[in-house]
């Protein structure tokens, strides 16, 4: 009996760990349960509340959530709040707020640096997304604050509810402290169903007001930007109580699935894991990755993109958003032209046997063309050059498994397929190389490839060197692989040619052969 109980407990433990993300250095784990979307770096982990196998349910309810975990060390918190931070300090702030709560006083009447989100934004000033999010979205909103205890930990929760772009958005943030660290657990829930009728009415109205020869004017762009960033505070009492309860439960499940423990070891590189390919790649320490997983009855797949976080931050920081917008707003750089295309004279071979013409149109067709001014093109090219200057490397992987007879047919005659593939690659790549220096935007400088077809698997490696805008040189490795069991995948690793390839990534690529 005791052995049965022990075995059951072990199985439950293994099952729970299989559905958990763990960051030993940060000192936490969370039950993410095979999410549809996730993003991971050494400091932040984010994932969708819905899984890869229940997208149909998401489409039905038109509501989805993303959970975000960020943590701050005692040293980082000291910079944020301006005084020494410990878990005891957090508990003291909690107790002061509890006194106000028991006295039925507004907990915001007494300044509390822990609740000043602007301070966190300043600490993360190199994270453009977070900075803009807090400054632009939350500045005009007053949160609802509540205290609680979850998994034995004291928690301070800030809740926001507002309407934006015809969507109801709920943001719940829970702060807790363990081992002199602060953990910020955020859930962003977007509901597109509540205001769906309003959105349809607005769209129909805008379509009627739009003519084919409209110019995207300063006034229209300003109004579009204004509407896109407009926030309307929503009273929870005006929303169906069932919807509010469902949103609250989503955040509550997230918090209950979070576990903090004593930090272990030093910061370790992020490991990219592909559950479809059953492979992993260790990324450089300052990289991050985003991944989408899809699971259907007949197929499953995984798409992952990884890159340097500092490089992406620098690109985002230096991108001149307002300058680009200014071109649109002030110079009317985009125009829509309604071009009337006359019906073409039918050719002899287009006349059917009965003398009728089933191909030629009796009426002309309207075609809408878009144009950019020279100033706009120059600005876009300048911003692209800035981005390419800061960009260093990127990794992209795609793997899938599906029931497809094409796989079996391709592997049935490996020699024939290999000869056809070699011929196609040789002609295509050589044709692209012949246009070297003729294209001002992209040119193929050099290439090589290696192909291996057997009855068990296919492996194709394509190595290229390219020039982007002539001045930016990149080295690329593209790999295609497939197996007789209907598994397949593609990988692309690109880096600046004047930088060495990362050893850990190259090691992972060598093993990415299924």
Secondary structure, DSSP 4 states (H G I P E B T S, - for coil): -HHHHHHHHHHHHHHHHHTEEEETTTTEEEE--SBSEEEE-SSEEEEESSBTT-HHHHHHHTEEEEEEEEEE-HHHHHHHHSS---HHHHHHHHHHHHHHHHTT--TTSS--GGG-HHHHHHHTTT-HHHHHIIIIIITT-PPEEEEEEETTEEEEEEEEEEEETTEEEEEEEEEEEETTEEEEEEEEEEE-STTHHHHHHHHHHHHHH--TT-B--HHHHHHHHHHHH--EE--GGGS-HHHHHHHHHHHHHHHHTEEE----SS----EEEETTTTEEEEPPTTEEEEEEEEE-SSEEEEEEEEEEHHHHHHHHHH--HHHHHHHHHHH---EEEEEEEPPPPPPGGGB-TTS-BSSS-SS-EEEEEEE--HHHHHHHHHHHHHHHHH--EEEEEEEEEE--HHHHHHHHTHHHHHHHHHHHHHHHHHHHHHTTTT-SSEEEEEEEEEEEE-SSEEEEEEEEEEEETTTEEEEEEEEEEEETTSEEEEEEEEEETTSPPPHHHHHHHHH---
